[in-house]
Amino acid sequence: MIISTPEAMFEYGSEAAKHHPFVLLQWELGAGKTTWTKGYAAGLDIDPALVHSPTFTYMNIYEEKLLHIDMYRMENPADLLHKWLLDAIDQYDHIVIERPKRTEQYAGEGRIQLLIEKKGDARDVTLSSP
């Protein structure tokens, strides 16, 4: 799917929140990940202004509804255990994991993987199962 505006990316995220409680998010730098995640939060009635990248904090929790994890700085999936993130995953109904490692370990009902790639000013979004 080609998305040509930030507003459309936001709306796509908002719609995804209604149908996909567990999202693995891959993207190129500057491809619209934050805009998509803000839309996802809005779809859960969370103020999108609260949404910020968890790159340096590893995870953010929004209104006890959404767990937002960024695995970019984690050297390997074992870091999840040290950060207590695996326990946190079981406590939330909606989860977005950015730059997941070993995506096959997240396979399951209602779980999707999104790849967002830049195509000039537009974005190409590919949806698949992990």
HELIX and SHEET records of a PDB file:
HELIX    1   1 PRO A    6  HIS A   19  1                                  14    
HELIX    2   2 LYS A   33  GLY A   43  1                                  11    
HELIX    3   3 PRO A   48  LEU A   50  5                                   3    
HELIX    4   4 ALA A   78  HIS A   82  1                                   5    
HELIX    5   5 LEU A   85  ILE A   89  1                                   5    
HELIX    6   6 THR A  103  TYR A  106  5                                   4    
SHEET    1   A 7 ILE A   2  ILE A   3  0                                        
SHEET    2   A 7 ALA A 122  SER A 128 -1                                        
SHEET    3   A 7 ARG A 111  LYS A 119 -1                                        
SHEET    4   A 7 PHE A  22  TRP A  27  1                                        
SHEET    5   A 7 HIS A  94  GLU A  98  1                                        
SHEET    6   A 7 LEU A  66  ASP A  70  1                                        
SHEET    7   A 7 MET A  59  TYR A  62 -1                                        
END                                                                             
